[in-house]
Amino acid sequence: MKAAIAYYRSPEGASMLRKTPLLMQEAQQAGALWGQQLGERILKELEAQGYTSAGLEI
């Protein structure tokens, strides 16, 4: 625990603490976009196979 505290008090650790929220936000946005694109691709593939989205909220 002492080593972790020392790290986060160091310039490198402090830098990481400053950057982490932005990195998490960017990762969340990238994941959301990827998931949306994947869902759309899967829906198109299913429709091409004859499945329908009638009655489903998409």
ChimeraX commands (.cxc) that place a marker at each C-alpha (Angstrom):
marker #1 position 0.00,0.00,0.00 radius 0.5
marker #1 position 2.85,2.36,0.79 radius 0.5
marker #1 position 4.35,1.70,-2.63 radius 0.5
marker #1 position 1.05,2.55,-4.32 radius 0.5
marker #1 position 0.76,5.79,-2.36 radius 0.5
marker #1 position 4.34,6.69,-3.26 radius 0.5
marker #1 position 3.65,5.97,-6.93 radius 0.5
marker #1 position 0.56,8.17,-7.09 radius 0.5
marker #1 position 2.48,10.97,-5.38 radius 0.5
marker #1 position 5.25,10.74,-7.98 radius 0.5
marker #1 position 5.13,12.83,-11.17 radius 0.5
marker #1 position 4.34,9.71,-13.21 radius 0.5
marker #1 position 1.52,8.64,-10.92 radius 0.5
marker #1 position 0.07,12.14,-10.73 radius 0.5
marker #1 position 0.15,12.32,-14.52 radius 0.5
marker #1 position -1.70,9.04,-14.78 radius 0.5
marker #1 position -4.35,10.26,-12.33 radius 0.5
marker #1 position -4.90,13.36,-14.45 radius 0.5
marker #1 position -5.18,11.38,-17.69 radius 0.5
marker #1 position -7.30,8.46,-16.48 radius 0.5
marker #1 position -10.73,10.18,-16.59 radius 0.5
marker #1 position -10.22,11.29,-20.20 radius 0.5
marker #1 position -8.95,7.84,-21.19 radius 0.5
marker #1 position -11.99,6.21,-19.59 radius 0.5
marker #1 position -14.35,8.60,-21.36 radius 0.5
marker #1 position -12.69,7.98,-24.71 radius 0.5
marker #1 position -12.76,4.22,-24.16 radius 0.5
marker #1 position -16.47,4.34,-23.27 radius 0.5
marker #1 position -17.27,6.34,-26.39 radius 0.5
marker #1 position -15.24,4.01,-28.60 radius 0.5
marker #1 position -16.95,0.98,-27.05 radius 0.5
marker #1 position -20.39,2.47,-27.54 radius 0.5
marker #1 position -19.68,3.22,-31.20 radius 0.5
marker #1 position -18.23,-0.25,-31.77 radius 0.5
marker #1 position -21.27,-1.86,-30.14 radius 0.5
marker #1 position -23.67,0.19,-32.24 radius 0.5
marker #1 position -21.85,-0.68,-35.46 radius 0.5
marker #1 position -21.69,-4.36,-34.51 radius 0.5
marker #1 position -25.41,-4.41,-33.70 radius 0.5
marker #1 position -26.26,-2.82,-37.03 radius 0.5
marker #1 position -24.08,-5.33,-38.88 radius 0.5
marker #1 position -25.66,-8.26,-37.08 radius 0.5
marker #1 position -29.15,-6.92,-37.79 radius 0.5
marker #1 position -28.36,-6.61,-41.51 radius 0.5
marker #1 position -26.96,-10.14,-41.58 radius 0.5
marker #1 position -30.06,-11.52,-39.85 radius 0.5
marker #1 position -32.37,-9.63,-42.20 radius 0.5
marker #1 position -30.41,-11.01,-45.17 radius 0.5
marker #1 position -31.10,-14.49,-43.78 radius 0.5
marker #1 position -34.82,-13.79,-43.66 radius 0.5
marker #1 position -35.25,-12.73,-40.07 radius 0.5
marker #1 position -37.32,-9.65,-39.40 radius 0.5
marker #1 position -37.17,-6.99,-36.74 radius 0.5
marker #1 position -40.96,-6.54,-36.76 radius 0.5
marker #1 position -42.22,-6.03,-33.23 radius 0.5
marker #1 position -38.76,-5.48,-31.79 radius 0.5
marker #1 position -37.47,-2.20,-30.45 radius 0.5
marker #1 position -34.16,-1.50,-32.08 radius 0.5
marker link #1:1,2 radius 0.2
marker link #1:2,3 radius 0.2
marker link #1:3,4 radius 0.2
marker link #1:4,5 radius 0.2
marker link #1:5,6 radius 0.2
marker link #1:6,7 radius 0.2
marker link #1:7,8 radius 0.2
marker link #1:8,9 radius 0.2
marker link #1:9,10 radius 0.2
marker link #1:10,11 radius 0.2
marker link #1:11,12 radius 0.2
marker link #1:12,13 radius 0.2
marker link #1:13,14 radius 0.2
marker link #1:14,15 radius 0.2
marker link #1:15,16 radius 0.2
marker link #1:16,17 radius 0.2
marker link #1:17,18 radius 0.2
marker link #1:18,19 radius 0.2
marker link #1:19,20 radius 0.2
marker link #1:20,21 radius 0.2
marker link #1:21,22 radius 0.2
marker link #1:22,23 radius 0.2
marker link #1:23,24 radius 0.2
marker link #1:24,25 radius 0.2
marker link #1:25,26 radius 0.2
marker link #1:26,27 radius 0.2
marker link #1:27,28 radius 0.2
marker link #1:28,29 radius 0.2
marker link #1:29,30 radius 0.2
marker link #1:30,31 radius 0.2
marker link #1:31,32 radius 0.2
marker link #1:32,33 radius 0.2
marker link #1:33,34 radius 0.2
marker link #1:34,35 radius 0.2
marker link #1:35,36 radius 0.2
marker link #1:36,37 radius 0.2
marker link #1:37,38 radius 0.2
marker link #1:38,39 radius 0.2
marker link #1:39,40 radius 0.2
marker link #1:40,41 radius 0.2
marker link #1:41,42 radius 0.2
marker link #1:42,43 radius 0.2
marker link #1:43,44 radius 0.2
marker link #1:44,45 radius 0.2
marker link #1:45,46 radius 0.2
marker link #1:46,47 radius 0.2
marker link #1:47,48 radius 0.2
marker link #1:48,49 radius 0.2
marker link #1:49,50 radius 0.2
marker link #1:50,51 radius 0.2
marker link #1:51,52 radius 0.2
marker link #1:52,53 radius 0.2
marker link #1:53,54 radius 0.2
marker link #1:54,55 radius 0.2
marker link #1:55,56 radius 0.2
marker link #1:56,57 radius 0.2
marker link #1:57,58 radius 0.2
view
